[in-house]
Amino acid sequence: MQQKIIFLLFSLFYFTQAFAQIEIDTTKKAENPEQELIIQTDTLIQSDTSLIVIDSAYIKRQEFIRDSLIAREKFIKDSLYRRKLILDSVRFLKLNLPKLIEAAVKSYEEEIIIYTEPIYIIGDSSLSNYIYRTLSQKIDRAYTPWKTVIKLSGNSFKIKVDTTNHKILYIGIPKISYALNYENNKNVVVLTGRAGILRKASGNLYKVPIDSVFFDNSGRVKTVKKYERYYQANKNYQKGALLYTDIYTIKEYDYFPDGVLSNYKVVNYCGRSTGKEKNEICHTTNYSITREGNKFTVEKRNIPENIYSDGTYIFEFDENFDLKSMEFNNVAKSINRNCIVELNEEGNVSRYLYKKDGWVNKTLLINYNNNPDAKHKVERIACFFEDDGISYYQKNITTGKSRTRDKLTMKWSEWK
């Protein structure tokens, strides 16, 4: 019995020790972080890989932004450079074109040019129109015959520039086409016009107009000498050997201190059939100009004298420098021409009123038709007045038709 009790106690003690050992082992196993650390280490490696991917996309994005900014900056610099080149070109033309266009116009034009409007730069890429005014005797024309507008843009204006030597080599505007050559003297330019064929019984000649233009120290045209060079013309109308050179006109200009024309002289030479004859003056016309505000008085004198065309012109302009009236009285007192000019809302001539002995005996109506399908864009209708101040007869100069008015009913007949 005592042995059983001892055995039982021993068994309990052993079981308790075994259980305690199991608990200690379990606790140690729970406190051992080796398995969890391995799992945690694997998780960190996977996270680092994601960070690397994220960093790579971020870097590419930054590179894209940087490249875009660089490209944008280059585009802006290129655009600014191109705009600067255009602006520099426009400034060059603004500085040099007026003088050369004036030379071309005064070489070509026979009218008395008194005033030229300044040229302006529009935006940074174009020029305003070249506008000049004349003391025009064309008091039967439509629109504004005293004002000429030359557009310095579009297809009607052509120019060639030597960008290396900074010189204008060619100017092409309506009715005018000149190649430009420059002498060593900066105040001289030579204009070469369009060549032509002169047909003669002795044979065809190849003709080239050449004008030498001289400027004063203020850059204004002082003298124009107009020549023609004659060459042999072959069967294909091509230029051959030079035969001779003719001078046929010299124009001289003087100005008031503000640049308005004060005197204009035209010397015409007799033509020569060959180069053996002497160049002789045939005819000279001198225009002496005085002014009072917008009123210009011109004394015209011919050599030899012509009492019918010699006389006094009076031109009066409004505040916009549009013609209001023109009057002419010749030396022989046989011609007294007095015309009043009326304008429409567009600033073009709507009517000329011709006065004789103080009363209007004739008018010229200018009718404009802006319809693109219109047969006549402009029609000129002359109205003739009798002593009672009423017009009984009208003539359409454009169509050639006319009509009359019944003096009793005052009704007009049909145009016939």
Order of alpha helices (4+ residues) and beta strands (2+ residues): alpha-alpha-beta-beta-beta-beta-beta-beta-beta-beta-beta-beta-beta-beta-beta-beta-beta-beta-beta-beta-beta-beta-beta-beta-beta-beta
